[in-house]
Amino acid sequence: MWRTSVLLLSLVVTAPVVGLADTLLVDGLDQARPSAAERPTRGMTMERVSAGWGAPVSKDAAVGQPPITRWVYPNFVVFFEYNHVIHAVATHSQTS
């Protein structure tokens, strides 16, 4: 019986709060969407990345188990697990 009362009390107390929400604005989010098309996508092979974007500026040797390899390009970094892309992350441009 007391659990039902606590549940009902919880619903009454939180019900008005559910309708009150703020909008979260994230700076740079609009710029991130177009750049996503300019990077390799998850699941691409190393060969396909090389064919599409050329040779990276640098390659880090595989580390850990499963082996994770990192290729650095001028505007993004690609992380591979074995031979497939797991992440491609845009890098920030340096402005003075």
Secondary structure as GFF3:
##gff-version 3
##sequence-region A 1 96
A	DSSP	alpha_helix	2	18	.	.	.	ID=ss1
A	DSSP	alpha_helix	29	36	.	.	.	ID=ss2
A	DSSP	alpha_helix	46	53	.	.	.	ID=ss3
A	DSSP	beta_strand	58	63	.	.	.	ID=ss4
A	DSSP	beta_strand	68	72	.	.	.	ID=ss5
A	DSSP	beta_strand	76	81	.	.	.	ID=ss6
A	DSSP	beta_strand	84	90	.	.	.	ID=ss7
###
